[in-house]
């Protein structure tokens, strides 16, 4: 079973590695939507995979670091693409060890564009230089 919780934050960024003249090279902002997924067995006593409050607690510190910020100024997000942001959020949650069963982090920059990251062990993961 997989459960999820959605979060929102507002932030600005620019993409320093795009070709000259690309619109994303200029500072701009997004109303980001992040969805954190957790996979596990449904507990016999609780009837749930995890308490949604546990997911919220794991995201609280991330939210404080990202909301109403320039993402390029956040350590590790110097090139804040949606893909790098999803990996950064995953790594933060994993390193804090607050959310056993983390299975995916989805980041939407707009209502129609985003990405889903499932961790380094995912067969879908690779980085092209």
N, C-alpha and C positions, 0 to 999 in steps of 0.2 A: 504494500500500500504506500502511496506517496501523498503527502499533504504539502500545502504551500501557504505562504503569507506574503502579501504585497506591501510594498513601502514606496513612498514618493519623496523626492527631494528636488530642490532647485539648485542649479549650479551653472557656472560659465566655464568655458574652455576654448582652446584653439588647438589645432593639430599641427605640430611643428614639422612633421615629416611628409606632408603632402606636397605635390608639385606646386611651383610658383603660380599664383593666380587662382588656386583652388579656393572656393568660398569658405571651406572649413579652416583655412589658415588664419582667418580673421577671428577675433574674439566674438563668441556668441554664446547663447545660453539654451538650456533645455530644462523641461520639466521631466526629470528622469522617473521611471517606474522600475523598481527592482522587485523581483519575485524570488524568494528563497524557498527551495524545495527540500523536504526531509523524507527519507524512505525508511520504512521499518515495519515490524509486525504490529498489529493492533493489540494493545494490552488487554488481557482478560479482565482485570479489575477496572482500569481506566476507560476502556473502550475507544482509545485513541492511539495514534502513533506517537505523538508528542503534544504537549500543551502549546497552543499558539503563543501564549505568553513567553514560553521558552525561546521561540523563534524571534519574537520581538525584542527580548532581552539581548539576544546575540547580535541584533542589528543596531541597537541603540548607540553604541560607541561609533559604529560606522556612520550612522546618520549625523552625529555631531561633527565628524570630520569632513563630511561632504556637503551638507546642506548650506546653501548660500555662500559657497566658496568658489574660488577659481581652482579647478581640479588640477591644472598644471603645477600649482604650488603645493600640492599634497605629495609627500615623499612616496615615490613609487609610481606616481601617475604623471610623469613628465610628458608622456604621449598618451593622453587620456581618450583613446578610442573606446567604443562600447565594449569591444573584446578585452582590452586591457583592464577596463573598469570591472568587468565581470570576474576576471582572474584575480584582481586585487581584492575584491570583496570575498571571494572564495578563500583566498589565502588568509585574510584577516580572521574569518570565522574559524577556519581550520586551526590556525595558530593559537587562538584563544581557547580552543577545545570546549566550547560552550554548546555545541550543537551536534551531538552524535547522529549519524545517519544523513548528514548533508549530502544531497544527491544532485542538485543543480542550482545555478544562479542565473537568472535571466535578467537582462538589462535592456530596457527600451529607452531610446533617446526621443522618439516621437511615437505617436499612436501606431505607426505603420512600419517602424524600423527598429531592430534590436538584435540581440544575440543570446544564446544559451550556452553556458559553460558547465561541463560535468566533471571537471577535475582532470588531473594529469593521467589518471588510470583509464580515462575514457578512450576508446578506440577512435573517437571522432576528433581527438585533440592533436594538433600539430601546429607548429609555428613555422612560417615560411620567412626566411631572411630577406 
